[in-house]
Amino acid sequence: MTEDLMTIREMCETYDVTPRTLRFYEAKELLFPIREGQKRLFTKSDRARLKLILRGKRFGFSLEEIRQLLDLYHVGDQQMTQISRTYEIACERLEDMEARREELTQAIDDLKEQLRWGEKVIASVKQDKKAAE
């Protein structure tokens, strides 16, 4: 095995993914490992693509968006099209994430208020119970 190639097991250990995940990305035409019978060998290019896939997923990009962005690498304009489109999608994702964060913050505040109310009710019931004894 040369240093440039990694087995599926090495990929899984290095990038904390499952073999099923790697096969899924291959089926979705996101990764293109070398096939030797049942064996898959991943190149440096596959590793770079996997890093971008995982980062894109973390940021909320769809797999189709990721595939399209990865395909733009070969446009031949020093990745300017790829970088520009990635930037546009990233701005959209950031806006979505910030909106979700605001919604989550509001939900957390509402739940805390409900818990404070619940604590008062529970304390009141306990106090009434002790007074009745």
PEZI-V895144 format. One record per helix or strand. SS is the DSSP state (2 for helix, 1 for strand). FROM is the first residue (numbers start at 1). LEN is the number of residues. If there is no record, write none. Layout:
# PEZI-V895144
<<SS | FROM | LEN> <SS | FROM | LEN>>
This chain:
# PEZI-V895144
<<1 | 6 | 2> <2 | 8 | 8> <2 | 19 | 9> <1 | 34 | 3> <1 | 39 | 4> <2 | 44 | 15> <2 | 63 | 13> <2 | 80 | 53>>
